[in-house]
C-alpha cells in the first residue's frame, strides 16, 4: 500500500482517494492430489470471476463460485439460505439442481428468531454470509445484524442465528459461514471470525475442515488510497461446521 506523506498525517481509514495500481500476483503453493471432486477448493481460495450468480449491484455480494464448489464437495440433498441478500446461493442451487429454501429480512424473515426459522432437523446444508457487523449498513431495521448498535448486541443476535442453524440441520448437517474481520470506527479491530468459531463451538458444532481463506477480489477498498498507515485485510474466511451425528 502506498502511503501519502503529508505534513500532518490524517488517521482516517475511510479516506477515499482512488488508486489505479494494477493487481499484484502471487504464486500459490501446489496442492496435493486428492480424491476431492473440486481440486481447486483448498485453504487458499482464489477465483477472481464472480460467475453469473446473484445481483452484483448488491453491496457485499460474494462470488457464487465458492458456494458452487462447497455444494459440489459436500453434495447436500437440500440447502438453506437464510440470508439471501443478492440471491447468489439460490442461483447456484438452481444451476446445480439442488432444492434451496431462500429467505431474507426484506421479505419479513428474521433469521435470528427461532419461531420463524425452518423446522428442527430438516436441512442438510446451510450457507450463510452475514453482515460483518456494521462494516456495511444494509438497512435501519433493528432485526438486521448490521443495525446492531453495539458489538454485544450483534453477537447476541449472531449467537441466536447460529443456534437456529444448528437446530434446523439434520444430524451430520453442514453449516458454512463466510465472515470477515474489520476495523471499526469505535471498537477498533473486530475479530468476527474468532467470534464465529466461538459461538459455533458453544452451540455444539465442530469444525469440519480447514479454514478457507477467500481472497477479496473486487473489493472496493482495493481501488482506494488511504492517508493512514494500517495493515489492509485482503481476505475473508469461510468456516465449515458440522452438526454432531
PyMOL commands that set and color helices and strands:
alter all, ss='L'
color gray80, all
select helices_A, chain A and resi 64-74+88-96+105-107+145-147+151-168+192-203+220-223
alter helices_A, ss='H'
color red, helices_A
select strands_A, chain A and resi 17-18+44-45+78-81+99-102+123-128+169-179+182-184+188-190+206-207+212-215+224-225+235-242
alter strands_A, ss='S'
color yellow, strands_A
deselect
rebuild
show_as cartoon
